[in-house]
């Protein structure tokens, strides 16, 4: 097999597995009783995922990344607008990088 069919096979396999994982999640949750504790856990899950994704990047990247993330978080808390928060975070990162504070 040449490289292109192998790449196509990899893409199709990953797409299929992605679909199956999502479908399995819906199937499993259909069989889980929705208690108050489960509901609180599901409500907290998006924040946990964001923290697990962002905090290692901030820890590796240093103070400039921490400042940019803090700026984005502050805008999100004050305005509740995720688009504006991302724009402020990117702008803060760009300004810090232009000022010579490396990431």
N, C-alpha and C positions, 0 to 999 in steps of 0.2 A: 504494500500500500504506500502511495506517495504521501507527502506531507499534507496536502490539501484535504484529501478524504479523511485523514486521521484528525485533522483540526475540526472538520465538520462533525465527525463522530464524537469528539470530545465536547463540542458545543451542544449537540443533541442530547448526549448523556447528562451533562450538567443541567440542562433545561428540564429534562425528565425528572431528575432527582430533586430539583428545586420544587417542581410541581408536587411530586409525591410527598416531600417533607411538609409542604404547606397543607396539602389535603389531609395528611395524617394528623397534623395539629388540630385542624377543625374536627376531625373524627374523634380524636381523644377528648377534646374539650366538650364534645356533645355528650360524653359519658361521665364527665366529672360534675358532681353536685356543686352548684354555685352558692356556696356558703358566704357569709360576710367576710370571713378570712380570705377565701379564694378571690373574692371580688377586690379586696384591698390589695392583694398581691398582684393581680392583673392591672390595677390602676397604677401601681408603682413600677411596673416592668419597663415602660418606655424610658423613664429617668435612669433606671439601672443600666439599661443598654447604652444610653448616651454616656453615662459616667464610665462604663467599662471600655468604651471606644475612645473617649476624649482624654481621660486622665493619663493613660500611658503615653500618649503623644505629647501632652504637656510636660510630663516628667522627663521625657527624653529631649524635648526641644528647648526647655529652659524658660527664663522669666518673660521673654517676649511673647511666647505662645501663651503663657499663663495670663498675661495682661490682655491679649487679644480675646481669649476665651472669657475672661472676667468682664470685658467690655460687652461682648455679645450677650452674656448671661444677664448683665445689668439692664441692658436695653430690653431683653425679653421679659424680665420681671416688671419693668416700669411700663412698657408699652404693650406687651403681649403680642407683638408682631414678629413672627419668625423671619420673614424676609428682611425686615429692617435690622433685626439682630445679626443675621448673617452678613449683611452689608457693612454694619459697624465693625463686626469682628474682622472681616477682610480688610477694611480700611485701616483699622488699628494695626493689623499685622503688616500692611504695606508701609504705613508711616514709621513703625518701629524698625522695619528692615531698611527703609530709606535713611533713618537716623543712625544706622550702623549697629543696631542691636540685633545680633545674629540669632537665627533660629537653630 
